[in-house]
């Protein structure tokens, strides 16, 4: 039998054992029992901070067609290059500066009219990559050259540590995804990731031979993991207990999501996955968990074929979900604590393809939402007469938007996370 360790570093352990808590059947039994035995001794004071600012990141996976989301209805090339899929001017929900929203984006338009939405046009990065995976890695690491191994939000959490202070607990960064996003991976920090609250449960009564094997292999851990038996025991106890307490808090916060009467005016309908995820985020915020950053994702934006109807459905779900989320936060008097940032890994080509869709492109808009945004349309729309490889040329480096959020919302010097050269924009009320 191989004696190679299952986890060679603390980061590997956190990622494999704590972050993906849905793999409860393979969780070492001693972790669950340790959490149960020690739960009564956990100091609860100081865990919750009702005045803490919160960032909610919404990822639009697949490459959202920004040109049909924020429509340049006064630019003739838009209609010449998209004869079948362009949005007619009379249908556009007008904003300002000759642009407007897709007619299905009524939810976004309502937020704009209420002063809750900032639209940042022409966002991208130098030498853009049209691969889904590579471009997403670039956005997650905030490094177009992919020299960074950690994510920008993970580095934010790392930078919150002082000296020999322990890394923030996993519950301080929560991703409602099947796997934890690279954006939240730090050198010292790893987030809590799950797709459904029911996955957050321990099964200490199970007898799984895989758990025994995991326990055996943990005894061979090397690298930067605790070196002595006592240090290892203390670390595992603390890690298991933190995960258990965090899971309990999340499940408690989510209890009434199964109750249709608790939902906001939807007649008991469940809505799409984005709305369900955002409702869970709202419940966790209302429960005053010590979570500083939430991460959710909405897929389906790779519209190579039949884009008109499919994109309409996606934009409807996006706008309605964000509108309802903001309304629920406002009703609960939580909106001033929350900033929402919405991005996609790239936009789409300006010219439609032969299949009634669009292929992978480059620049696209980003959205910031909340009670503290400077509302309106920011930066210029890319010039359709000056395309880059047939794509919209970026005018705003996405790292400047990140720098804005870091400095003006999370109170972090952007240089500590992004390096030098990315000046914040005026997007947030100071």
URMO-V369075 format. One record per run of one state. SS is the DSSP state (h for helix, s for strand, l for the rest). FROM is the first residue (numbers start at 1). TO is the last residue. Records with the same first field share a line. If there is no record, write none. Layout:
SS->FROM-TO  FROM-TO
This chain:
l->1-9  21-23  27-28  42-53  61-69  72-75  82-88  92-92  95-99  102-105  114-116  125-131  142-151  161-169  176-181  185-191  194-196  200-208  219-228  254-254  259-259  263-272  287-292  299-306  332-334  345-347  349-359  361-363  371-372  374-375  379-387  389-390  392-395  409-414  419-427  429-430
h->10-19  24-26  29-41  76-81  89-91  106-113  132-141  152-160  170-172  182-184  197-199  209-218  229-253  255-258  260-262  273-286  307-331  335-337  398-408  415-418
s->20-20  54-60  70-71  93-94  100-101  117-124  173-175  192-193  293-298  338-344  348-348  360-360  364-370  373-373  376-378  388-388  391-391  396-397  428-428
